[in-house]
């Protein structure tokens, strides 16, 4: 447990990392967070002086896909995150301890690092029948979740299971699987949705907290803005085809071979907020749309209950720029003309009403 008091810089220096490479890491970290050069010295100072953050990683109802994603991070490598940046004191999926030894770690972390540890939650608690559908060491998971969250510095919800409920909470939801923010109501929860989240998004959130000792800036739904502020559609390399009205109509048709937009095949990219089209997966190699399959919107609420993954979104307006300049010009002129006419009509009516009032006053 004393390892949690060691700094990130102290750990990497023991591993033989040079000062030059450490500063390179700080520069890359600043760039990944969208920060300027002036932030490099601040990051370096934080990593040199701030003790590693103790982390408790708990599992509720889930398939472990978030952990599987996390351990495949390429920038930074998961081993660097877990062994140098944080002190992962408890994770029942990958830890060596088991049984009473594992449970003792929970109590020890809570006692020694009260208000200083991060509680990371993968999966969600079922509330039906007193939480008996998910048992940890003889107790309902929901009880242990509430206890460990009380003294946590911050709470991270990994994946759509913890954030929204995901497939466990899909209709008819017989276990009453529930997002963790419905159970932990007295703390801000950092929500990192996705089924699973992108590996570098997960390690990016951890790196930010290890560096600055606080959560990243969150949007109104509690998601880190650095990764969830834009729709997949906004940076999709097929966006030009969407704007041009060029769509795949059937799987493996000529348009599919040309890489046209998958909107008509049910792609949910226009309504899904995530970093898939910019960060991508497997070390930046690809993402579902690049592989020929539309986005299924796995980082959005209730995506399992919103119909088929191949149902076309009906409320998206396309631009259709595959028109000639005269057609676009006429349409624009028509819109402007209609606006001018409406404005003139309103102005004339107001003048007429003002004259009538003046006439009535004189009489």
N, C-alpha and C positions, 0 to 999 in steps of 0.2 A: 504493500500500500504506500510505502514511502516513495516509490517511483513517481507517484503523481506530483510530488513537489519539485521534481527535476524539470528544467526548462527544455524546450525543443532544441535550442542551440547546444545545450550541454550534451544532449543525447547524440546529435549528429556529429559533434566534434569527437566524441568517444568512438564513433563509427568510422572516423578517418576522413570526414567531409571537410574540405578546405573552406577558409573564409570566403574566397572568391566564388566558389560554387554556392555557398550559402546566400551571398548577395544576388547571384543569378536567380536562385530560387525565389528570393523576395521580389525581384523584378518581374518574374513570370507570374507570381501570385498577384501582384498589383495589376498587371495587365489583364489577368483572368477575371478580376473583380471590376474591371472598367475604371480603374483609378489611374491618376497621372503619376509622373516620375517622382513628385514630392512625397508620395505615399510610401515609397520604397524604404526610406529611412525609418518611418514610423512602424512599418511592418517588421523591419529588422530589429528595432528596439523592443517591440512587443515579444518577438520570439526569443530574444536573448534574456529577457527578464521575467516573463510571465510563466508560472508553473504550468505543466501539462494539465489539461482538464480531465478529471475522472468522469468516465461515461458508464452508465448502466443501460444496457440494451436488452429490452424485454420483448417477448413474443406472445401475441395473443392468437386469435384465429387468423391464419395466413398460410401461405405455401412456401415461405422462405425465399421468394424470388427477389425481395429487396436485399437480403444478405448476399444472395448469389450475384446480384448486380454490383453491390458495393465492393466485393472482393475482386472484381474485374476492372477496377478503376486504373486508368493508364496515366493520368495527369491530375494529382500525384498518384503514385502507386499506393495501393491499399496498405501495404506493409509499412510504408513511410508514414502514412496517416495514423495507423493503429499503434505502431511501435515507437514513433517519435513525437507526433503532435498531441496525441491524446493518451490517456491511460484507460484502456478498455478493461475495466475491472470485472464486468459481468456480461456475458452473452451466452446463454445456455446452449446455443447451436454450435459454437466453435471453441468454447472454453474447455480446459482439461478437467477442472473440478466438476463434481456431480453430487447430487444428494445433499446431505447436511453441510458439506463443505461449501457448495455453491450458495446455499441459503445463508450461510454465515457471512459470505462476502457482501450480500445485500445489506445486512444489518450493520456490518462494519463500515461500509461506504457511507451509509446514511448517518452514522454516528460521528465519524471522523471528518466528513466533508459536508456537513450540513450547510445547505445554501450555496454550495460550490460545485456540485456535480450536475451533469447533464443527463436527463432521462430520455433515451431514444426508444420509441415504441414502434414495433413492426406488428401489424395485425390489429385486431380490435376485440373488445370484450363483448361476449354475449350476455344479455341481461335476463333472459327468460329462465324460469325455475331457479332464481337466485344465483345465476351465473354458473350453473353446474355443467354447462356444455364446454367449459374450458377451465381445467384444474391445474394449478401450479403447486407442487409440493403439498398437496392435500387441501389447498385453499382455492376458491374461485379467483381467476385471473383479475377480475374487476376489483377485488379487494386489495390485492397486492399493487395494482396499478394506482389506486387512490393513495395508498400508504407511501409508495416511493415518490409520487409526484409532489407530496406535501413539502418536502425539503429540497426539491430540485431547483437549481439555478434557472434552468430552462427545460422545456419539453419539446422534443422533435417528434413529429408524426411521420414515419417513413411509409410512403406508398399510399395508394388509393384505399387500401383496407383500413388503415388507421385514420386517414383523412376523411374519407366519404363513406366507408362501409363496404364498398366494392361488391364482389359477387356474394359474399356471405350475407350482406344486407339487401340483396336483390329480392324482389317479390317471390314468394310470400314471406321470406325471412322468419322461419320457424324458431330460430334460436334468439331472435331479437338482437342480432349483431348490431353494434352501435359505434359510430365514430368516437374517437377518444375525447373530442372536445365537448361531447354531450355528458361525459363522465367527469372530466377534469375541467371545472368551470371557473376556477380561481386563478388561473395562470394563462399567459399568452402562449399559444402553441404554434411552433414553426411548422407549417404544413408543406410537405414535399411530396405531392401526389405523383402518380404514375403507376403502371402495373407491369414492371416495376419502374421506379425513377431511374433516370440515366445515372450511371456510375459516377461520372465526373460532377454531376449536380450534387449528389450525396456527399462526396468528399470535398466539394467546393464549399458546401454549407459548414461542414466540420472544420475545414481549414480557416474559414472566416471567423468562426467562433473561437478557435484556438489562437488566432492571431490577435483579434480585437477584444476578446473576452465578453462579447455581447452578440445577440442575434443580428443577422443582416436586416436591412430594411424590408418590411413586409407590405404586401398589398392589402386591400380591404378584406380579403378572404384569408389572410395569414400566410400567404405564399411568398418566398423570397423574390423580390422584384428583379434581382439580377438574372434569374432564370425563367421567371413566369410572367414577364411584363409584355410579351409579344405572342401573337398567335403563330402556330406552325406555318400557317398560310402566308404570313408576312415575309418570311425569308425562304420559302420553298422554291427550289430551283425550277419547279414546274409552273410557278406563278405567271410567267409570261404567257404560257399557253392558256391559262384560265382567262386572263385579260383579253386574249385574242379569240376566245370562244372555241378553242381547239380541245376537244375532250375525247377520252377513251369511251367508246360506246359498248364494247364487249371485250371480255378478257382475251388477250392475245390477238386483237385485231390490228390493223395497220397503224392505227393511232397509238395503240399501246406500244408497238415496236418503235415508234418515233418518240416515245416519252412524253406524250400529251398529258394533260391534266386528268386526274382520277376523280374529280368532283362528282361526275355522273355515276361513278361506281360506288358512291357512298362515302368518299373521303370526308372526314370530320375536321380536317386541318383548318378550315375557315372559322371554326368555333372553339378550337382547342388551344389553350395557353400552355406552352412548354418550350423547351430548348432543342427539340429533336432536329429541326432543320438547320440549326447553327452549331450545336455541340456534337450532335449525332451519336452513334453507338459504336461499341467495339473499338475504342480508341480513335473515334472520328472517322471510321471507315464508311459507314452507311447509316440509313434509317429506313423505316418501313416504306415510305413513299418512294425513296430512291431504289428500293428493292422491287418495286412494282405493285405494291399493295397500299391501298388508301389508309390514312390514319383512322383508328377506331375510337379516338377520343378518350383514351384510358385514364388521362389525368383529370377528367371532368367529372362532376358529381352525377351519380345515377347512370353512368354510361351503359351499365348492363340492362337498364329498364327503359332505354330510349329507342327501342326497336332494333331491327336488324342492323348489323354493321355495314350492310350494303344498301340500306335505304338512303336515297339521295336527300340531302338537306334541302328544304323547300323555301327557306327564307333568305337565301343568299342572292344578292343582285350582282350579275356579272357586268363587266364594262363593255365587252364586245368591241374592242378597238380595231377589229379586222373590217373596217369600213373605210371608204376613201375620204379624202379631205373634204370634198363637197358635201357628202352625207353628214359628216360630223358637224361641218360648218352650218348647214341648214338646220340641223337639230338644235345646235346652240343658239342660232339666231331666233328660231321659233320660241325657245324657252325664254330668251331675253325679251323678245317682243311681247310674249304673254305677260311677263313681269312688268314691263313698261306700261302696257295697256291697263293692267290691274291697278297699278299705282296711279295712273292718270284718272281712272274712274273714281277711285277713293278720294283723290284730291278734289275733283269736280263736285262730288257729293258733299264734302265738307264745306266748300265755298258756298254751295247752294243753301245748305242748312244755316250757315252763318248769316247770309243775306236775309233769310226768312226771319231769323231772330231779331235782326236789326229793324226790319220792317214792322214787325209786331210791336217792338218797343216804342217806335215813333207813333204808331196808331193807338 
